[in-house]
Amino acid sequence: MGCSYDQFNLIITAEQLGNTLPSHVAGSGTLDRLVDTALDYAKASTAENTNKAYSADWKHYRRWCRIKGLDPLPPSPEMIGLYLADLAAPTGPSPSLSVGTIERRLSGLAWNYAQCGFALDRKNRHVATVLAGIKRKHARPPVQKEAILRDDILAMVATLPFDLRGLRDRAILFLGYAGGLRRSEIVSLDVHKDDTPDSGGWIEIVDDGAMLTLNAKTGWREVEIGRGSSDQTCPVHALEQWLHFVKIDFGPIFVRTSRDGKMALEARLSDKHVARLIKQTVLDAGIRSDLPENERLALFSGHSLRAGLASSAQVDERYVQKHLGHASAEMTRRYQRRRDRFRVNLTKAVGL
């Protein structure tokens, strides 16, 4: 029997539950409604992109098992170990995966097994030792996306037209940069609290700037975005201009536009648009023109905005850490592509 995210129901149905409930409850419409509600909450326990990734992980593993003539259920640590080894050093035409991707695949399997009522012991020696060997043999330093710095973001914004689409994209770039936001956080914003069921937060605009309340990857957090030194570089002004001309006062802040860029539609913008916008404006602005186009496109992504803020903000590191919502200073330092190194010289401090 298989279990996938598409069939995600914890292998529980109203009929199965009915056998254990009082007769006046079992068989009533109330039970079905509660099951549906519970499933909605369960799906909301992880981010949409995480759900999609875990679903893909499970489908890939089931296909691998089918090719090998194996059954994915119940979980077999020995089989999982063989699967991880095949991901790192494939016996077929498939390319080998990075250590990070393999670890993500393992997390996806563990999550899916849990939904099927099984526990995958990642510390089992058949899993842990194979994974440790893969890390030791194949691990490489993480490939980081290029940071978008101040002059870069200004050049990117300057390539945008002044139609509705241009106003929207200008607000997206400035807000994402000044807020150090993930692309999913940008597009999930609503005008007010509880405007839409799929809201990821809302914005309150005040005299000094904008206060963002985000239901982010690490939980609820607030992000303050102050006003800039001029209207031309102010993220809050860019947002106000977009909201004014598009006449949005309820629901998603960033919505799709017509093909000609002159009319706003009701549908919320996809986070993929942010990634495409960054790559296109990087090309149009001539950033890193010393590289071929395909390499330039690979260098920049949505995370380039967060890395740009962390690398450019000339303030105490703890303020950047709080702004980005990082649990540790070490995580913040990973985003700082061009920070002042060797500010503290411990070699000289010990007298050498």
Secondary structure, 3 states (H helix, E strand, C coil): CCCCHHHCCCCCCHHHHHCCCCCCCCCCHHHHHHHHHHHHHHHCCCCHHHHHHHHHHHHHHHHHHHHHCCCCCCCCHHHHHHHHHHHHCCCCCCCCCCHHHHHHHHHHHHHHHHHCCCCCCCCCHHHHHHHHHHHHHHCCCCCCCCCCCHHHHHHHHHCCCCCHHHHHHHHHHHHHHHHCCCHHHHHCEECCCCCCCCCCEEEEEECCEEEEEEEECCEEEEEEEECCCCHHHCHHHHHHHHHHHHCCCCCECCEEECCCCCCEEEEECCHHHHHHHHHHHHHHCCCCCCCCHHHHHHHCCCHHHHHHHHHHCCCCHHHHHHHHCCCCHHHHHHHCCCCCCCCCCHHHHCCC
